[in-house]
Amino acid sequence: MSLPPCPKCSSEYVYQDQAQLICPECGHEWNPADAAAEDAPLTAKDANGTLLQEGDKITVAKDLKVKGSSLVIKIGTKAVIRRIVDAKDHELDCKVDGIGEMMVTAAFVKKS
């Protein structure tokens, strides 16, 4: 049975203690099941439930007020998803036409 190397120091001398893997060289402990879940790509779903990916073109599904500004993003405004982030409120880092870079909530957009 071969165990993966330590993610911190790349040591080969890893041993298992119940569900945890332990590195005797640096003392790092981790659960391999948790590490596999962290490697999964981030996903977000639009207002229709369609899976969004980086590089997708989207349109705004409802008028959105921009926090700290009097600016309003109108329905139908187009944007491109730069990256998907793991955040509570705003999952999409987008370049919105006519406005620029901003974070948008995935529930208020539709994939085009």
A tleap script that builds the chain and sets N, CA, C and O, in Angstrom:
source leaprc.protein.ff14SB
mol = sequence {
  NMET SER LEU PRO PRO CYS PRO LYS CYS SER
  SER GLU TYR VAL TYR GLN ASP GLN ALA GLN
  LEU ILE CYS PRO GLU CYS GLY HIE GLU TRP
  ASN PRO ALA ASP ALA ALA ALA GLU ASP ALA
  PRO LEU THR ALA LYS ASP ALA ASN GLY THR
  LEU LEU GLN GLU GLY ASP LYS ILE THR VAL
  ALA LYS ASP LEU LYS VAL LYS GLY SER SER
  LEU VAL ILE LYS ILE GLY THR LYS ALA VAL
  ILE ARG ARG ILE VAL ASP ALA LYS ASP HIE
  GLU LEU ASP CYS LYS VAL ASP GLY ILE GLY
  GLU MET MET VAL THR ALA ALA PHE VAL LYS
  LYS CSER
}
set mol.1.N position { 0.844 -1.175 0.000 }
set mol.1.CA position { 0.000 0.000 0.000 }
set mol.1.C position { 0.892 1.243 0.000 }
set mol.1.O position { 1.696 1.428 0.914 }
set mol.2.N position { 0.759 2.075 -0.997 }
set mol.2.CA position { 1.582 3.279 -1.069 }
set mol.2.C position { 0.754 4.484 -0.643 }
set mol.2.O position { -0.401 4.632 -1.042 }
set mol.3.N position { 1.349 5.327 0.158 }
set mol.3.CA position { 0.692 6.532 0.639 }
set mol.3.C position { 1.227 7.729 -0.126 }
set mol.3.O position { 2.382 7.718 -0.552 }
set mol.4.N position { 0.411 8.766 -0.310 }
set mol.4.CA position { 0.890 9.957 -1.033 }
set mol.4.C position { 1.933 10.701 -0.213 }
set mol.4.O position { 1.939 10.602 1.014 }
set mol.5.N position { 2.816 11.444 -0.872 }
set mol.5.CA position { 3.817 12.222 -0.126 }
set mol.5.C position { 3.157 13.371 0.634 }
set mol.5.O position { 2.021 13.751 0.348 }
set mol.6.N position { 3.873 13.905 1.585 }
set mol.6.CA position { 3.383 15.020 2.396 }
set mol.6.C position { 3.151 16.250 1.512 }
set mol.6.O position { 4.037 16.612 0.738 }
set mol.7.N position { 1.979 16.904 1.605 }
set mol.7.CA position { 1.731 18.085 0.782 }
set mol.7.C position { 2.549 19.307 1.206 }
set mol.7.O position { 2.701 20.243 0.421 }
set mol.8.N position { 3.076 19.315 2.432 }
set mol.8.CA position { 3.865 20.457 2.917 }
set mol.8.C position { 5.337 20.349 2.515 }
set mol.8.O position { 5.910 21.285 1.959 }
set mol.9.N position { 5.952 19.168 2.811 }
set mol.9.CA position { 7.400 19.046 2.593 }
set mol.9.C position { 7.778 17.979 1.560 }
set mol.9.O position { 8.964 17.781 1.296 }
set mol.10.N position { 6.805 17.295 0.979 }
set mol.10.CA position { 7.008 16.260 -0.044 }
set mol.10.C position { 7.799 15.056 0.467 }
set mol.10.O position { 8.443 14.360 -0.319 }
set mol.11.N position { 7.756 14.811 1.752 }
set mol.11.CA position { 8.444 13.659 2.323 }
set mol.11.C position { 7.738 12.362 1.937 }
set mol.11.O position { 6.511 12.314 1.852 }
set mol.12.N position { 8.522 11.318 1.705 }
set mol.12.CA position { 7.973 10.009 1.355 }
set mol.12.C position { 7.632 9.187 2.595 }
set mol.12.O position { 6.940 8.175 2.489 }
set mol.13.N position { 8.105 9.605 3.765 }
set mol.13.CA position { 7.981 8.815 4.984 }
set mol.13.C position { 6.694 9.128 5.742 }
set mol.13.O position { 6.726 9.466 6.925 }
set mol.14.N position { 5.566 9.011 5.050 }
set mol.14.CA position { 4.257 9.293 5.633 }
set mol.14.C position { 3.689 7.998 6.190 }
set mol.14.O position { 3.839 6.932 5.592 }
set mol.15.N position { 3.035 8.101 7.340 }
set mol.15.CA position { 2.373 6.925 7.894 }
set mol.15.C position { 0.934 7.269 8.238 }
set mol.15.O position { 0.567 8.437 8.368 }
set mol.16.N position { 0.118 6.211 8.382 }
set mol.16.CA position { -1.311 6.388 8.612 }
set mol.16.C position { -1.650 6.091 10.062 }
set mol.16.O position { -1.166 5.118 10.640 }
set mol.17.N position { -2.500 6.953 10.648 }
set mol.17.CA position { -3.016 6.750 12.000 }
set mol.17.C position { -4.525 6.912 11.906 }
set mol.17.O position { -5.032 8.033 11.890 }
set mol.18.N position { -5.244 5.798 11.844 }
set mol.18.CA position { -6.686 5.736 11.603 }
set mol.18.C position { -6.991 6.435 10.280 }
set mol.18.O position { -6.509 5.980 9.242 }
set mol.19.N position { -7.768 7.521 10.269 }
set mol.19.CA position { -8.124 8.184 9.011 }
set mol.19.C position { -7.114 9.252 8.618 }
set mol.19.O position { -7.139 9.721 7.480 }
set mol.20.N position { -6.231 9.648 9.516 }
set mol.20.CA position { -5.259 10.712 9.275 }
set mol.20.C position { -3.960 10.164 8.698 }
set mol.20.O position { -3.568 9.033 8.984 }
set mol.21.N position { -3.300 10.980 7.882 }
set mol.21.CA position { -1.951 10.699 7.429 }
set mol.21.C position { -1.031 11.684 8.155 }
set mol.21.O position { -1.381 12.852 8.327 }
set mol.22.N position { 0.139 11.213 8.576 }
set mol.22.CA position { 1.051 12.032 9.370 }
set mol.22.C position { 2.444 11.970 8.753 }
set mol.22.O position { 2.922 10.909 8.354 }
set mol.23.N position { 3.083 13.143 8.688 }
set mol.23.CA position { 4.454 13.245 8.197 }
set mol.23.C position { 5.374 13.360 9.404 }
set mol.23.O position { 5.240 14.310 10.175 }
set mol.24.N position { 6.311 12.421 9.597 }
set mol.24.CA position { 7.199 12.501 10.753 }
set mol.24.C position { 8.281 13.580 10.621 }
set mol.24.O position { 8.875 13.979 11.623 }
set mol.25.N position { 8.540 14.051 9.413 }
set mol.25.CA position { 9.587 15.049 9.218 }
set mol.25.C position { 9.132 16.462 9.573 }
set mol.25.O position { 9.859 17.195 10.244 }
set mol.26.N position { 7.927 16.852 9.125 }
set mol.26.CA position { 7.470 18.217 9.409 }
set mol.26.C position { 6.325 18.248 10.413 }
set mol.26.O position { 5.980 19.322 10.905 }
set mol.27.N position { 5.723 17.095 10.733 }
set mol.27.CA position { 4.653 17.026 11.715 }
set mol.27.C position { 3.277 17.364 11.157 }
set mol.27.O position { 2.316 17.486 11.918 }
set mol.28.N position { 3.169 17.517 9.849 }
set mol.28.CA position { 1.883 17.863 9.235 }
set mol.28.C position { 0.943 16.663 9.275 }
set mol.28.O position { 1.345 15.537 8.984 }
set mol.29.N position { -0.330 16.921 9.644 }
set mol.29.CA position { -1.356 15.883 9.650 }
set mol.29.C position { -2.473 16.310 8.717 }
set mol.29.O position { -2.840 17.485 8.691 }
set mol.30.N position { -3.025 15.368 7.945 }
set mol.30.CA position { -4.131 15.677 7.050 }
set mol.30.C position { -4.950 14.436 6.786 }
set mol.30.O position { -4.488 13.309 6.961 }
set mol.31.N position { -6.173 14.670 6.362 }
set mol.31.CA position { -7.081 13.592 5.997 }
set mol.31.C position { -7.105 13.532 4.473 }
set mol.31.O position { -7.461 14.527 3.841 }
set mol.32.N position { -6.742 12.411 3.859 }
set mol.32.CA position { -6.688 12.338 2.397 }
set mol.32.C position { -8.055 12.557 1.741 }
set mol.32.O position { -8.117 13.028 0.605 }
set mol.33.N position { -9.154 12.225 2.432 }
set mol.33.CA position { -10.487 12.454 1.872 }
set mol.33.C position { -10.770 13.951 1.763 }
set mol.33.O position { -11.378 14.395 0.788 }
set mol.34.N position { -10.336 14.734 2.754 }
set mol.34.CA position { -10.525 16.184 2.715 }
set mol.34.C position { -9.667 16.814 1.629 }
set mol.34.O position { -10.100 17.763 0.975 }
set mol.35.N position { -8.479 16.311 1.431 }
set mol.35.CA position { -7.579 16.851 0.410 }
set mol.35.C position { -8.162 16.641 -0.979 }
set mol.35.O position { -8.008 17.506 -1.842 }
set mol.36.N position { -8.822 15.523 -1.215 }
set mol.36.CA position { -9.426 15.260 -2.516 }
set mol.36.C position { -10.584 16.221 -2.777 }
set mol.36.O position { -10.785 16.652 -3.913 }
set mol.37.N position { -11.344 16.559 -1.741 }
set mol.37.CA position { -12.467 17.487 -1.893 }
set mol.37.C position { -11.973 18.899 -2.180 }
set mol.37.O position { -12.632 19.638 -2.912 }
set mol.38.N position { -10.833 19.292 -1.622 }
set mol.38.CA position { -10.286 20.627 -1.849 }
set mol.38.C position { -9.754 20.787 -3.270 }
set mol.38.O position { -9.728 21.902 -3.790 }
set mol.39.N position { -9.334 19.705 -3.903 }
set mol.39.CA position { -8.794 19.763 -5.254 }
set mol.39.C position { -9.880 19.890 -6.313 }
set mol.39.O position { -9.581 20.199 -7.466 }
set mol.40.N position { -11.147 19.655 -5.938 }
set mol.40.CA position { -12.238 19.739 -6.892 }
set mol.40.C position { -12.404 21.188 -7.352 }
set mol.40.O position { -12.299 22.114 -6.547 }
set mol.41.N position { -12.662 21.383 -8.645 }
set mol.41.CA position { -12.813 22.752 -9.142 }
set mol.41.C position { -14.073 23.406 -8.564 }
set mol.41.O position { -15.063 22.730 -8.283 }
set mol.42.N position { -14.018 24.721 -8.395 }
set mol.42.CA position { -15.163 25.459 -7.883 }
set mol.42.C position { -16.224 25.555 -8.961 }
set mol.42.O position { -15.909 25.706 -10.141 }
set mol.43.N position { -17.483 25.468 -8.552 }
set mol.43.CA position { -18.578 25.564 -9.503 }
set mol.43.C position { -19.598 26.567 -8.998 }
set mol.43.O position { -19.674 26.846 -7.802 }
set mol.44.N position { -20.371 27.099 -9.911 }
set mol.44.CA position { -21.459 28.013 -9.586 }
set mol.44.C position { -22.575 27.760 -10.587 }
set mol.44.O position { -22.325 27.354 -11.722 }
set mol.45.N position { -23.820 28.007 -10.153 }
set mol.45.CA position { -24.974 27.825 -11.031 }
set mol.45.C position { -25.679 29.152 -11.228 }
set mol.45.O position { -25.806 29.954 -10.303 }
set mol.46.N position { -26.140 29.369 -12.463 }
set mol.46.CA position { -26.832 30.619 -12.771 }
set mol.46.C position { -28.286 30.563 -12.313 }
set mol.46.O position { -28.680 29.619 -11.629 }
set mol.47.N position { -29.083 31.555 -12.679 }
set mol.47.CA position { -30.479 31.646 -12.259 }
set mol.47.C position { -31.313 30.468 -12.761 }
set mol.47.O position { -32.311 30.117 -12.132 }
set mol.48.N position { -30.930 29.853 -13.874 }
set mol.48.CA position { -31.651 28.712 -14.425 }
set mol.48.C position { -31.111 27.371 -13.955 }
set mol.48.O position { -31.657 26.328 -14.314 }
set mol.49.N position { -30.045 27.379 -13.158 }
set mol.49.CA position { -29.452 26.139 -12.678 }
set mol.49.C position { -28.377 25.584 -13.594 }
set mol.49.O position { -27.901 24.472 -13.370 }
set mol.50.N position { -27.987 26.319 -14.609 }
set mol.50.CA position { -26.936 25.894 -15.530 }
set mol.50.C position { -25.574 26.085 -14.876 }
set mol.50.O position { -25.320 27.111 -14.245 }
set mol.51.N position { -24.709 25.106 -15.026 }
set mol.51.CA position { -23.367 25.178 -14.449 }
set mol.51.C position { -22.526 26.207 -15.196 }
set mol.51.O position { -22.471 26.202 -16.425 }
set mol.52.N position { -21.870 27.091 -14.442 }
set mol.52.CA position { -21.020 28.128 -15.035 }
set mol.52.C position { -19.561 27.751 -14.883 }
set mol.52.O position { -19.176 27.115 -13.902 }
set mol.53.N position { -18.740 28.147 -15.866 }
set mol.53.CA position { -17.303 27.900 -15.832 }
set mol.53.C position { -16.574 29.188 -16.174 }
set mol.53.O position { -17.164 30.136 -16.691 }
set mol.54.N position { -15.283 29.204 -15.877 }
set mol.54.CA position { -14.468 30.367 -16.216 }
set mol.54.C position { -14.452 30.546 -17.729 }
set mol.54.O position { -14.310 29.576 -18.474 }
set mol.55.N position { -14.598 31.791 -18.179 }
set mol.55.CA position { -14.593 32.090 -19.601 }
set mol.55.C position { -15.969 32.125 -20.219 }
set mol.55.O position { -16.104 32.543 -21.369 }
set mol.56.N position { -17.007 31.700 -19.497 }
set mol.56.CA position { -18.371 31.732 -20.034 }
set mol.56.C position { -18.847 33.166 -20.186 }
set mol.56.O position { -18.459 34.051 -19.423 }
set mol.57.N position { -19.700 33.382 -21.192 }
set mol.57.CA position { -20.336 34.679 -21.380 }
set mol.57.C position { -21.705 34.615 -20.718 }
set mol.57.O position { -22.451 33.652 -20.895 }
set mol.58.N position { -22.022 35.655 -19.955 }
set mol.58.CA position { -23.278 35.691 -19.209 }
set mol.58.C position { -23.989 37.013 -19.463 }
set mol.58.O position { -23.392 37.978 -19.940 }
set mol.59.N position { -25.284 37.036 -19.132 }
set mol.59.CA position { -26.049 38.274 -19.147 }
set mol.59.C position { -26.719 38.440 -17.791 }
set mol.59.O position { -27.050 37.455 -17.131 }
set mol.60.N position { -26.916 39.677 -17.381 }
set mol.60.CA position { -27.532 39.971 -16.094 }
set mol.60.C position { -29.028 39.711 -16.208 }
set mol.60.O position { -29.662 40.163 -17.161 }
set mol.61.N position { -29.604 38.983 -15.243 }
set mol.61.CA position { -30.999 38.569 -15.289 }
set mol.61.C position { -31.949 39.575 -14.647 }
set mol.61.O position { -33.156 39.504 -14.880 }
set mol.62.N position { -31.438 40.510 -13.846 }
set mol.62.CA position { -32.271 41.549 -13.239 }
set mol.62.C position { -31.415 42.767 -12.956 }
set mol.62.O position { -30.189 42.671 -12.902 }
set mol.63.N position { -32.055 43.912 -12.775 }
set mol.63.CA position { -31.315 45.130 -12.459 }
set mol.63.C position { -30.586 44.955 -11.129 }
set mol.63.O position { -31.174 44.511 -10.143 }
set mol.64.N position { -29.303 45.306 -11.111 }
set mol.64.CA position { -28.494 45.161 -9.898 }
set mol.64.C position { -27.917 46.512 -9.505 }
set mol.64.O position { -27.302 47.199 -10.321 }
set mol.65.N position { -28.122 46.886 -8.244 }
set mol.65.CA position { -27.512 48.103 -7.726 }
set mol.65.C position { -26.094 47.767 -7.274 }
set mol.65.O position { -25.864 46.729 -6.655 }
set mol.66.N position { -25.154 48.640 -7.582 }
set mol.66.CA position { -23.764 48.444 -7.185 }
set mol.66.C position { -23.579 49.056 -5.799 }
set mol.66.O position { -23.902 50.224 -5.579 }
set mol.67.N position { -23.059 48.262 -4.870 }
set mol.67.CA position { -22.859 48.738 -3.499 }
set mol.67.C position { -21.903 49.927 -3.475 }
set mol.67.O position { -20.873 49.924 -4.149 }
set mol.68.N position { -22.261 50.948 -2.685 }
set mol.68.CA position { -21.397 52.105 -2.521 }
set mol.68.C position { -21.393 53.045 -3.712 }
set mol.68.O position { -20.516 53.902 -3.827 }
set mol.69.N position { -22.369 52.891 -4.601 }
set mol.69.CA position { -22.410 53.720 -5.795 }
set mol.69.C position { -23.867 53.934 -6.198 }
set mol.69.O position { -24.750 53.196 -5.759 }
set mol.70.N position { -24.114 54.928 -7.022 }
set mol.70.CA position { -25.467 55.141 -7.546 }
set mol.70.C position { -25.655 54.398 -8.870 }
set mol.70.O position { -26.697 54.521 -9.515 }
set mol.71.N position { -24.653 53.636 -9.264 }
set mol.71.CA position { -24.654 52.903 -10.525 }
set mol.71.C position { -25.602 51.703 -10.453 }
set mol.71.O position { -25.688 51.034 -9.423 }
set mol.72.N position { -26.312 51.437 -11.553 }
set mol.72.CA position { -27.198 50.281 -11.660 }
set mol.72.C position { -26.814 49.507 -12.909 }
set mol.72.O position { -26.669 50.086 -13.985 }
set mol.73.N position { -26.650 48.200 -12.765 }
set mol.73.CA position { -26.380 47.329 -13.918 }
set mol.73.C position { -27.739 46.864 -14.433 }
set mol.73.O position { -28.482 46.195 -13.714 }
set mol.74.N position { -28.061 47.212 -15.657 }
set mol.74.CA position { -29.377 46.934 -16.231 }
set mol.74.C position { -29.501 45.486 -16.690 }
set mol.74.O position { -28.507 44.805 -16.945 }
set mol.75.N position { -30.743 45.039 -16.786 }
set mol.75.CA position { -31.050 43.706 -17.305 }
set mol.75.C position { -30.460 43.581 -18.712 }
set mol.75.O position { -30.533 44.523 -19.501 }
set mol.76.N position { -29.880 42.429 -19.025 }
set mol.76.CA position { -29.346 42.170 -20.356 }
set mol.76.C position { -27.910 42.615 -20.566 }
set mol.76.O position { -27.341 42.389 -21.634 }
set mol.77.N position { -27.309 43.251 -19.550 }
set mol.77.CA position { -25.910 43.652 -19.667 }
set mol.77.C position { -25.052 42.405 -19.764 }
set mol.77.O position { -25.242 41.455 -19.004 }
set mol.78.N position { -24.115 42.401 -20.691 }
set mol.78.CA position { -23.275 41.223 -20.915 }
set mol.78.C position { -22.004 41.298 -20.084 }
set mol.78.O position { -21.519 42.381 -19.757 }
set mol.79.N position { -21.473 40.124 -19.748 }
set mol.79.CA position { -20.240 40.031 -18.967 }
set mol.79.C position { -19.532 38.730 -19.319 }
set mol.79.O position { -20.121 37.821 -19.906 }
set mol.80.N position { -18.253 38.659 -18.948 }
set mol.80.CA position { -17.453 37.448 -19.136 }
set mol.80.C position { -16.903 37.049 -17.779 }
set mol.80.O position { -16.373 37.885 -17.048 }
set mol.81.N position { -17.027 35.770 -17.441 }
set mol.81.CA position { -16.538 35.274 -16.155 }
set mol.81.C position { -15.026 35.113 -16.224 }
set mol.81.O position { -14.526 34.338 -17.040 }
set mol.82.N position { -14.294 35.830 -15.384 }
set mol.82.CA position { -12.840 35.718 -15.303 }
set mol.82.C position { -12.445 34.516 -14.454 }
set mol.82.O position { -11.589 33.719 -14.838 }
set mol.83.N position { -13.096 34.399 -13.272 }
set mol.83.CA position { -12.820 33.257 -12.394 }
set mol.83.C position { -13.985 33.071 -11.446 }
set mol.83.O position { -14.775 33.988 -11.219 }
set mol.84.N position { -14.082 31.870 -10.894 }
set mol.84.CA position { -15.098 31.540 -9.900 }
set mol.84.C position { -14.387 31.424 -8.562 }
set mol.84.O position { -13.393 30.709 -8.440 }
set mol.85.N position { -14.899 32.131 -7.555 }
set mol.85.CA position { -14.264 32.138 -6.247 }
set mol.85.C position { -15.191 31.518 -5.217 }
set mol.85.O position { -16.399 31.418 -5.432 }
set mol.86.N position { -14.619 31.106 -4.104 }
set mol.86.CA position { -15.382 30.508 -3.013 }
set mol.86.C position { -15.709 31.606 -2.008 }
set mol.86.O position { -14.953 31.846 -1.067 }
set mol.87.N position { -16.842 32.267 -2.218 }
set mol.87.CA position { -17.251 33.362 -1.337 }
set mol.87.C position { -18.737 33.202 -1.000 }
set mol.87.O position { -19.480 32.539 -1.723 }
set mol.88.N position { -19.147 33.808 0.088 }
set mol.88.CA position { -20.546 33.708 0.504 }
set mol.88.C position { -21.479 34.446 -0.458 }
set mol.88.O position { -22.455 33.879 -0.949 }
set mol.89.N position { -21.166 35.713 -0.718 }
set mol.89.CA position { -22.091 36.557 -1.466 }
set mol.89.C position { -21.873 36.534 -2.971 }
set mol.89.O position { -22.803 36.263 -3.731 }
set mol.90.N position { -20.674 36.810 -3.394 }
set mol.90.CA position { -20.389 37.009 -4.806 }
set mol.90.C position { -19.412 35.944 -5.288 }
set mol.90.O position { -18.237 35.963 -4.920 }
set mol.91.N position { -19.897 35.012 -6.112 }
set mol.91.CA position { -19.067 33.892 -6.555 }
set mol.91.C position { -18.295 34.171 -7.835 }
set mol.91.O position { -17.283 33.520 -8.097 }
set mol.92.N position { -18.752 35.125 -8.635 }
set mol.92.CA position { -18.175 35.330 -9.955 }
set mol.92.C position { -17.371 36.619 -10.029 }
set mol.92.O position { -17.867 37.692 -9.684 }
set mol.93.N position { -16.135 36.507 -10.478 }
set mol.93.CA position { -15.302 37.672 -10.751 }
set mol.93.C position { -15.427 37.906 -12.253 }
set mol.93.O position { -14.918 37.122 -13.054 }
set mol.94.N position { -16.110 38.993 -12.632 }
set mol.94.CA position { -16.475 39.218 -14.030 }
set mol.94.C position { -15.948 40.534 -14.567 }
set mol.94.O position { -15.601 41.447 -13.817 }
set mol.95.N position { -15.899 40.602 -15.887 }
set mol.95.CA position { -15.662 41.866 -16.580 }
set mol.95.C position { -16.989 42.227 -17.218 }
set mol.95.O position { -17.408 41.606 -18.195 }
set mol.96.N position { -17.654 43.241 -16.658 }
set mol.96.CA position { -18.978 43.655 -17.107 }
set mol.96.C position { -18.819 44.741 -18.170 }
set mol.96.O position { -18.065 45.695 -17.978 }
set mol.97.N position { -19.529 44.596 -19.291 }
set mol.97.CA position { -19.466 45.568 -20.383 }
set mol.97.C position { -19.899 46.948 -19.903 }
set mol.97.O position { -20.951 47.088 -19.280 }
set mol.98.N position { -19.097 47.961 -20.188 }
set mol.98.CA position { -19.415 49.328 -19.852 }
set mol.98.C position { -19.143 49.717 -18.410 }
set mol.98.O position { -19.276 50.887 -18.052 }
set mol.99.N position { -18.765 48.756 -17.578 }
set mol.99.CA position { -18.531 49.042 -16.163 }
set mol.99.C position { -17.127 48.649 -15.738 }
set mol.99.O position { -16.443 49.426 -15.072 }
set mol.100.N position { -16.687 47.458 -16.113 }
set mol.100.CA position { -15.355 46.983 -15.759 }
set mol.100.C position { -15.403 45.751 -14.873 }
set mol.100.O position { -16.382 45.005 -14.869 }
set mol.101.N position { -14.331 45.554 -14.128 }
set mol.101.CA position { -14.205 44.372 -13.263 }
set mol.101.C position { -15.081 44.515 -12.022 }
set mol.101.O position { -15.100 45.571 -11.389 }
set mol.102.N position { -15.807 43.449 -11.674 }
set mol.102.CA position { -16.568 43.440 -10.435 }
set mol.102.C position { -17.006 42.024 -10.091 }
set mol.102.O position { -17.025 41.134 -10.941 }
set mol.103.N position { -17.356 41.840 -8.826 }
set mol.103.CA position { -17.845 40.554 -8.337 }
set mol.103.C position { -19.371 40.541 -8.455 }
set mol.103.O position { -20.034 41.522 -8.120 }
set mol.104.N position { -19.924 39.420 -8.936 }
set mol.104.CA position { -21.358 39.296 -9.157 }
set mol.104.C position { -21.841 37.993 -8.533 }
set mol.104.O position { -21.121 36.995 -8.517 }
set mol.105.N position { -23.060 38.012 -8.024 }
set mol.105.CA position { -23.668 36.800 -7.482 }
set mol.105.C position { -24.205 35.960 -8.649 }
set mol.105.O position { -24.860 36.485 -9.549 }
set mol.106.N position { -23.925 34.667 -8.625 }
set mol.106.CA position { -24.282 33.777 -9.724 }
set mol.106.C position { -25.793 33.658 -9.908 }
set mol.106.O position { -26.250 33.417 -11.025 }
set mol.107.N position { -26.573 33.818 -8.853 }
set mol.107.CA position { -28.021 33.671 -8.942 }
set mol.107.C position { -28.694 34.777 -9.757 }
set mol.107.O position { -29.857 34.639 -10.136 }
set mol.108.N position { -27.975 35.875 -10.033 }
set mol.108.CA position { -28.568 37.002 -10.762 }
set mol.108.C position { -28.111 37.079 -12.210 }
set mol.108.O position { -28.315 38.104 -12.861 }
set mol.109.N position { -27.502 36.024 -12.730 }
set mol.109.CA position { -27.050 36.027 -14.123 }
set mol.109.C position { -27.563 34.781 -14.846 }
set mol.109.O position { -27.971 33.802 -14.223 }
set mol.110.N position { -27.529 34.848 -16.173 }
set mol.110.CA position { -27.874 33.697 -17.018 }
set mol.110.C position { -26.761 33.466 -18.012 }
set mol.110.O position { -26.173 34.418 -18.526 }
set mol.111.N position { -26.469 32.218 -18.285 }
set mol.111.CA position { -25.450 31.884 -19.285 }
set mol.111.C position { -26.004 32.202 -20.661 }
set mol.111.O position { -27.154 31.879 -20.961 }
set mol.112.N position { -25.186 32.840 -21.506 }
set mol.112.CA position { -25.665 33.176 -22.850 }
set mol.112.C position { -24.938 32.373 -23.905 }
set mol.112.O position { -25.213 32.525 -25.095 }
savepdb mol mol.pdb
quit
